[in-house]
Amino acid sequence: MRLLILGGTTEASILVRRIAGRRDINAVLSFAGRTRSPTPPPIPFRIGGFGGVAGLTTYLIERKTDAVIDATHPFAVQMSRNAAAACHDLGLPLAVLTRPPWRRTQDDRWTSVADMAAAVRALGGQPRTVFLTVGSLGLAAFADAPQHRYIVRTIDPPDAIGILLSHCLIVARGPFSLENEITLMRDARVEVLVTKNSGGTATEAKLAAARALGIDVIIIERPAPEPVPAFEAVEDILTWIDAHRPTP
Ligand SMILES: NC(=O)c1ccc[n+]([C@@H]2O[C@H](COP(=O)([O-])OP(=O)(O)OC[C@H]3O[C@@H](n4cnc5c(N)ncnc54)[C@H](OP(=O)(O)O)[C@@H]3O)[C@@H](O)[C@H]2O)c1
């Protein structure tokens, strides 16, 4: 069975490790190429965009792909949309492997917003110290609120960091411990945390730290998912893959 796995997430890496030893699955893992030095996976992989729906469609045909797993990040909207369109056009089975969103507890001080622009507005007019963990591409929106001091944490150094007048950059890759997050937020005198509702355990401790310190959180909720079967457990996606094996 020839499979394309759209990756760039922990979930994709876990799935790939599970199918690496299977002779009956010939899978390719696809990265967008955003991370400067991704860890090489134990299966064949490719790096870079396909060239929109048309490029992806051509790739799927040329590689005689039987099914596609969209294991991209919940905020990778464009890739998911392209996968849904190409698979629909070709009549190919497509399933999503995703992680559950973070859920608010009664001790949280969350403000939920729909997008980055709304997060900027929710910060308000008064200057605050903001812990910004929205990824490199999300930073640009915060140039509209130069009154705040930004503690920015990204995996790779962002090209656009200079657009934030007052900032301190932390380049680090999770997982982060609760102790680390509490120390960071307390020492930097963080007043508000801004994050996407990515879910997962690697970066979850910042929410627990904000809860412990009584810090406000502005949380950007997930965009609506594509209407395709979605699974949170790797076991379930493996069952789905087996059920969509082409008949010989
Ligand atoms: N967005 C996040 O917060 C976030 C966080 C962690 C990891 N990631 C990962 O980083 C990658 C890029 O995220 P994004 O939000 O920039 O995506 P996006 O906005 O949905 O995608 C933009 C374009 O990047 C290319 N692309 C995205 N994912 C790809 C993949 N796995 N393989 C090949 N091409 C891909 C596609 O280009 P073409 O149209 O040319 O095919 C797509 O149209 C994704 O793989 C995602 O899983 C994203």
The ligand as an ORCA input file, in Angstrom:
! r2SCAN-3c Opt
* xyz 0 1
  N       0.980     26.208     11.817
  C       1.543     25.839     12.962
  O       1.276     26.405     14.046
  C       2.514     24.686     12.991
  C       3.098     24.305     14.206
  C       3.968     23.203     14.244
  C       4.262     22.531     13.070
  N       3.678     22.937     11.895
  C       4.011     22.184     10.688
  O       4.708     23.066      9.840
  C       4.323     22.867      8.484
  C       3.892     24.167      7.866
  O       2.810     24.693      8.606
  P       2.000     25.933      8.053
  O       1.025     26.346      9.092
  O       2.952     26.928      7.456
  O       1.211     25.208      6.862
  P       0.092     25.769      5.856
  O      -0.028     27.251      6.029
  O      -1.125     24.954      5.996
  O       0.741     25.411      4.452
  C       1.309     26.364      3.571
  C       1.973     25.609      2.459
  O       3.140     24.936      2.949
  C       3.271     23.681      2.275
  N       3.152     22.617      3.282
  C       2.602     22.666      4.521
  N       2.742     21.515      5.156
  C       3.395     20.686      4.295
  C       3.862     19.346      4.385
  N       3.702     18.614      5.509
  N       4.492     18.830      3.295
  C       4.695     19.562      2.175
  N       4.284     20.848      2.049
  C       3.662     21.393      3.089
  C       2.166     23.629      1.255
  O       2.709     24.219      0.082
  P       2.177     23.854     -1.391
  O       0.859     24.556     -1.532
  O       3.243     24.386     -2.284
  O       2.031     22.364     -1.454
  C       1.110     24.513      1.870
  O       0.185     25.037      0.925
  C       3.225     21.807      8.489
  O       3.773     20.622      8.013
  C       2.789     21.704      9.934
  O       2.445     20.390     10.278
  C       2.827     23.998     11.831
*
